[in-house]
Amino acid sequence: MELITQQQIDNFLKANTIAIAGASRDEKSFSSQVALHLNKLGYKLWLINPQYSSIEKQSNHLQSIAELPSDINNLLILTPANQTESVVAEAIKKGIKNIWIQQYSDTPNALKLARENRINVVHHQCIFMFSQPEGMHKFHHRIKKVFGALPK
């Protein structure tokens, strides 16, 4: 497996705006918790889910990556793994250059597609661990650090 570097992570997190593919309406879902956390850190978020209604689309909720403003260059993918490759393809078509595929959402084909298109792709990592972690994520980060398992 390709090793992810801290520089790749930093390149993703230095953005002011992040789009999230696979955003959920369920406030208890993992994707909603990620969005709340990133929002709290001051990121402007665009939430993408094909199930969003036209009313929701009037804010920062979109049905597809194609609807994103052209200056959005960072995409966090929180979709089920069987949807990830098509989301990566849509992001590439849109011109997005920084993609974070949350652990368990990545697939070999999605990663290959991203690499072939020279995308800065972070994968097999939890965004909570690298975006000012709190609670159990902070503890997990420290454990990984102690055992030398963090990206270098």
C-alpha positions in Angstrom: 0.0 0.0 0.0 1.2 3.5 -0.9 2.2 5.6 2.1 0.5 8.9 2.6 2.7 11.7 3.7 2.0 14.5 6.2 2.6 16.9 3.3 -0.4 15.4 1.4 -2.6 15.8 4.4 -1.4 19.3 5.0 -2.1 20.2 1.3 -5.7 19.0 1.8 -6.3 20.7 5.1 -4.9 24.1 4.3 -7.9 24.9 2.1 -10.6 27.2 3.5 -13.4 25.4 1.7 -14.1 21.7 1.5 -16.8 19.8 -0.4 -18.1 16.6 1.2 -19.5 13.9 -1.0 -21.8 11.5 0.9 -23.1 14.1 3.3 -26.1 12.9 5.3 -29.1 14.5 6.8 -28.9 12.2 9.8 -27.3 14.3 12.5 -25.9 11.1 14.2 -24.2 9.9 11.1 -20.4 9.9 10.7 -20.6 12.3 7.8 -22.7 14.8 9.8 -20.2 14.6 12.7 -17.3 15.3 10.3 -19.2 18.3 8.8 -20.0 19.7 12.3 -16.3 19.2 13.3 -14.9 20.9 10.1 -17.5 23.7 10.4 -16.4 24.3 14.0 -12.8 24.6 12.8 -13.9 27.4 10.4 -14.1 25.6 7.0 -16.7 26.6 4.5 -18.5 23.4 3.5 -20.4 22.3 0.5 -22.4 19.2 1.2 -23.2 16.8 -1.7 -25.8 14.1 -1.7 -28.0 13.2 -4.7 -31.0 12.9 -2.3 -31.0 16.6 -1.4 -34.1 18.5 -2.4 -34.4 21.7 -4.4 -35.1 23.6 -1.2 -31.9 22.3 0.4 -30.0 23.2 -2.8 -30.6 26.9 -2.1 -28.0 26.8 0.6 -24.7 24.9 0.5 -26.4 21.5 -0.2 -25.9 20.2 -3.7 -27.0 17.1 -5.5 -23.8 16.6 -7.5 -20.1 17.6 -7.7 -20.9 19.2 -11.1 -22.9 21.8 -9.3 -19.9 23.0 -7.2 -18.5 26.5 -7.8 -15.5 26.3 -10.1 -13.1 27.5 -7.4 -13.6 24.4 -5.1 -10.5 22.3 -5.2 -10.9 20.0 -2.2 -13.3 17.1 -1.9 -13.7 14.7 1.1 -15.4 11.5 0.0 -17.5 9.8 2.7 -19.6 7.6 0.3 -20.0 3.8 0.5 -17.0 2.2 -1.3 -19.2 1.0 -4.2 -19.8 4.6 -5.1 -16.3 6.0 -4.6 -14.9 5.4 -8.1 -17.7 7.3 -9.8 -17.4 10.1 -7.3 -13.6 10.4 -8.0 -14.4 10.4 -11.8 -16.9 13.2 -11.3 -14.4 15.2 -9.2 -11.7 14.8 -11.9 -14.2 15.9 -14.6 -14.9 19.0 -12.4 -11.1 19.7 -12.1 -10.8 19.0 -8.4 -7.1 18.4 -7.5 -7.2 17.4 -3.8 -9.3 14.4 -2.7 -9.5 12.8 0.7 -11.1 9.4 0.6 -12.1 8.5 4.1 -10.9 5.1 5.3 -13.3 2.3 4.3 -14.5 4.3 1.4 -11.4 3.8 -0.7 -11.1 1.2 -3.4 -8.2 0.1 -5.6 -9.9 1.4 -8.7 -10.8 4.7 -7.2 -7.2 5.2 -6.0 -5.8 4.2 -9.4 -8.1 6.6 -11.2 -7.0 9.5 -8.9 -3.3 8.7 -9.3 -3.5 8.4 -13.1 -5.0 11.9 -13.1 -2.3 13.3 -10.8 -4.7 14.1 -7.9 -3.3 14.7 -4.4 -5.2 11.8 -2.8 -5.2 11.0 0.9 -6.7 7.7 1.7 -6.9 5.0 4.4 -6.8 7.8 7.0 -9.5 9.3 9.2 -9.9 13.1 8.7 -10.8 13.4 12.4 -7.3 12.3 13.4 -5.6 15.1 11.4 -8.0 18.1 11.8 -7.4 19.2 15.4 -8.6 15.9 16.9 -10.7 15.9 20.0 -11.9 13.1 22.4 -11.3 9.6 21.2 -9.8 10.8 18.0 -7.1 12.8 19.9 -6.4 9.7 22.0 -6.1 7.5 18.8 -3.8 10.1 17.2 -1.5 10.0 20.3 -1.4 6.2 20.3 -0.5 6.2 16.6 2.2 8.8 17.3 3.7 6.7 20.1 3.9 3.6 17.9 5.2 5.6 14.9 2.2 4.9 12.8 1.5 8.5 11.7 2.3 9.7 8.2 5.7 11.3 8.0 
